[in-house]
Amino acid sequence: MEKSIIAEGKTTNEAIENGLKMLNVSKNMVDIKVLENEEKRSFFSILTPRVVKVQLTLKENEEHKHVVKEIHLSEKDGNEAKKNLEGFLKDFFEEIDKNTEYNIKVKENGIYVTVNNKNLGYLIGYRGETLYALQNILSAVAGKGIENKVRVFLDIEGYREKREKTLEELAEKISKTVIKTKKSVTLEPMQAYERKIIHSKLQNNDKVETRSIGEEPRRRVIISLKNN
């Protein structure tokens, strides 16, 4: 759903800056249309205050599109990707902890790798940063020699499920705060899949709405009141 506002200023730049502050977004997140230019002033209006009006329209939120393009693994590619991962993970865990249990499951949309070892919490890292980095490595390993893209979904000690629950609870809590205070709240930077959890949790809320601002990897979710 498009969201537009009209902002004013003494110059075009000032009007745009005022509009960006109102929306709490960066310039690359909006389409800008000048409604009244400071150059278009008649002799008789020279004594009146200078006012420039611009319309800022939020670009369509990419989180409400498909965050990632759907990938369908063929049986042949899935088996090859699993073979690649089995060889890599066997050597990898031989080096760091031989007692690690892991499972590789091939599904149509990607390869799911689950790892169980309470001593490997450091492979999760702060807010999952190390886990996501390792997941990217595993995706590259799985796709070796395969023409089509292969996506790997890594979970260590059930982190993903716990994180999803935490984010859903956070979304509910912040939405109540926004409704009570009538002020928007900007969350900390998150991974794309985590932002999607926030959007999905609140998409049917009739009082608040969500959007994302900023550039990766500092992209954030804003929760604000709906304009009813």
N, C-alpha and C positions, 0 to 999 in steps of 0.2 A: 504494500500500500504506500503510495507516494505521500510525502509530508512536505509541505511548502510553507515558508514564512516570508513576510515582506519586512525588510529592515531599512532603516534610514541612517543617514550620516551627512556630514558636510561635504565629503568627497566620496567617490565610488569606493575607494579602498576602505575608508572608514565605515561605510555602510555594510560592506562585505564582512569586515572584521566584527561588527556588531552582530550581524546575522550568524556568523560562525560561533560566537559566544553564546547566543541564544540557543542554538542547536547543540552546542558542546561537541562539535565535530571539526575535523581538519578540512582545508579547502578542497582537497582532492576527493572528498566524499560527497560533494554537492555539485549540482548544475546551477550556474549563475546567469541571471537575466537582468539587465539594467532597465528599469522601468522609467526613471526620470534622470537624465544625465545633467551634470552640473554645467555642461557647455550650452545647453538649450535654455538660455535665459534671455528674456527680452529686456529692452531698455527700461520699461516701466516696472520690472521686477527686481531691478538692481538693488533697491533698498530693502527688499524682503530677505529674511534669513535664507541662506543657501541650504537646500535639502535635496539629497539624492536618494532615490528609492531603488532597491534591488530585490529581486525575488530569488530565494535560495531553495532549491528542491533537493531533498535527499535522494541520492542514487539508490537503486534497488539493492537491498541488503543481500550480499552474496550468501550469507548463512541461511537465508530462506530459499535459496536455490539448492541444488545438490552440492554439498560441500566437497564431495569428491565424485569423480566420474565413476559410474558403476563399471566394474571389471568382472568379466565372466571367464573363469579358468576352464580350459578344456581338460579332459581327463589326462591327456598326454602331458600337457604343460604342468598340471598339478602334480603328477607323479615325479616329473623331472625336478620340479621345484622342491618337493619333499626330500628327494635324494640329495640335492645340493645342501639343504639345511641339515640333514642327518649327519653328513660328513663334517660339516663345520661345527655343529653343536657338540658332537662327540669329542673333537679335539679341544674345543673351547672349554668345556667343563672338566676335561681331564686336567687342564692347566690350573683352573681356579678352585674347583671343588668336585672331587669324584663322586661324592654322595648326592649330587643333585639329580632330582627326578624331573624329567620333562616329557612333554607330549606334543606331537605334531599332527594336526588334523587338517585335511584338505577339504575346503568347501568351495562352492561355485564362485564366491566373491573374493576368495583369498585363502591364505594359509594361517591357521591359528596355532600359535605356540604358547603353551602354558608351562611355567617353570615353578617348581616347588622346592624351596630350601630356605629356611628361616635365617640362615647365615648370609644370604645374598641380598639383604635389604639395600646395600650400597649400590646395587645395580638398578634400583628404582630412582634414587636421588631425590633432590628437592622438587616436590610437586611433579615427580615423574620425568624430570628432564633427562636423566641418564637412561631410563627405560625407553623413551622416545628416540633417543640417539641410537641405542642398540637396535631398536626396531627398524630404523632406517638402514642400518648395516645389514640386518637379516634380510630385508627386502632386496637389497643389492645382491646378496649372496644367493638368495632363492632364484633370482631372475637371470643368473649367469647362464649364457648359452640359450636363453629363451627369447624369442623375438617379441612376444607380447609382454606387457607390464604385469608384474606379479606383486601383490600387496601382502605384507605380513602383518598380523595383529599379535603383538606380544603382551603377555600378562605374567606378572611375577607375584607369587603369593597372594593372588586375588586382589591386587591393587586396583585394577580397573573398576571392578564392582564396588569397592569401597569408595573410590573417588567419585564415581557416578552418584552414589547415594549422598555423599557429602555435598556435591554441587546442586543436587535437586533440593536438598534441605536449605542450602544457602539461597537459592533462587526464591523459595517460598518466604524465607525470613526477610530478604531484602525487599521483596514485593510488598510485604506488609508495612515495612518502614516507609517505602515510597508513598503508599496510600495514606499513611498516617501523617507524614510530614509534608506531602505534596511537593517533594523535591526529588529530582533525579539522582540516581546513584551510579557511579562508574566503578566497575569491578576491576580487579587486577588483571594484567595480561594473562591470556590463556591460550592453550593449544586449540586448533580449529575444532577438534572433536569435543573438547570441553565446552567451547562456546555453543556448540550445537545442542548440548545437553541443557544449557540455560534457556536457549531459545525454545526448545521443544517443551520444556517444563511449563513455560509461561505463555505459550502460544494461544491457549484457550482462555486465558485470564481476561475478563471483560473490563478490568480497570487499569492494567498496566501493559506496556509494550516494550519490546527489546530491539536494540540495534547495535551494530558494531562500528567502532571507529579505530583509526590508526593503521599502521603498517605492521606486517609481521617482522619480528616476533613479538612486537609490543601491542598487538591488536587487543582491544578490550570490548566488553559488553556494557552497554548503558541500559539501565532499567528506569523507565519514566512513566508518568501518568498518560493515559490515552486522552486525546482531545475528542471528547464526546460531543 
